[in-house]
């Protein structure tokens, strides 16, 4: 990966009006072109954000927060790879909130990765331990290392431990690895500077436009 990747996971947050206001604010700021920026909104805003990105002349990419393990067809409530591909380049798979709240297994995660790769979506596969890494089928994708204790708690894992975990992940699977878990405007640089890190996955701190623009500013 040439540029460091900054991925913003909005989770189940934001209304359409809030998303519009967020883009208006963020587009006024100086956005470093040495960063790859991907926004992961709820499915319902993908189309609207695609419009806003173009209207504001931004080079942001879009991603979906999940994907169906099935093809198009009779799967009520699911959004399939082909449908996501119309609006997005990336997809998050196996986030710990899906693994814990929706009982997503390693097997399901692998099915989703397969579906994404078939349509050339770039999966960002979230893992919080090495067993989850060992269970991944072969394929070309990005990994986000997100220790559970660091997600949404304001307690990021210390950079030395992150470096060691990412080194072990890379021994198991040759992939670009992002760090996620309580990344914010004050610590972003410290995490992006870790030698074996290809970027960061930011949740809570990406929701506020001011805090997000500060993350971009402090990232370089
Ligand atoms: P957080 O979330 O930045 O709010 O800790 C990260 C994530 O869950 O992807």
Boltz pocket constraint, residues with backbone or C-beta under 6 A from the ligand:
constraints:
  - pocket:
      binder: B
      contacts: [[A, 9], [A, 146], [A, 150], [A, 151], [A, 152], [A, 153], [A, 154], [A, 180], [A, 181], [A, 182], [A, 183], [A, 201], [A, 202], [A, 203], [A, 204], [A, 205]]
      max_distance: 6.0
